[in-house]
Amino acid sequence: MNKFYYVYVLRSLKDGLNYTGYTENLKLRFEQHCNGYVASTKNRRPLILIYFEGSLNQQDATHREKYLKTHYGKMFLKNRLKGWNNENSNLI
C-alpha cells in the first residue's frame, strides 16, 4: 500500500486568513491544529479544513506546499475555492 503525503489549507474563523501546510497524517495534524498544539495556529482557532491534495511523493507535496504559499498559488486557491466561499459564507 502506498503512503500518501497531504498538502492542506486551513481557514481561521477568528481572522479569516488561511494556513497552508503538509503532513503524512491529515486527520492527526488537523486535530493538533484544532487542539492548539501547533504554535503557528494556536491563537487563530477555531479552524476549518477548506482544501487538501494527496501526493505519493514527499518531495512533490513539499513543492506543492511552497507553491500554494506564493502569490500564484494563492490565486489558484482563490479560483479553485470560488464557489466554496458563497456556499459556506455562514462559516466565514
Secondary structure as GFF3:
##gff-version 3
##sequence-region A 1 92
A	DSSP	beta_strand	5	12	.	.	.	ID=ss1
A	DSSP	beta_strand	18	23	.	.	.	ID=ss2
A	DSSP	alpha_helix	26	34	.	.	.	ID=ss3
A	DSSP	three_ten_helix	42	44	.	.	.	ID=ss4
A	DSSP	beta_strand	47	55	.	.	.	ID=ss5
A	DSSP	alpha_helix	58	68	.	.	.	ID=ss6
A	DSSP	alpha_helix	71	80	.	.	.	ID=ss7
A	DSSP	alpha_helix	82	87	.	.	.	ID=ss8
A	DSSP	three_ten_helix	89	91	.	.	.	ID=ss9
###
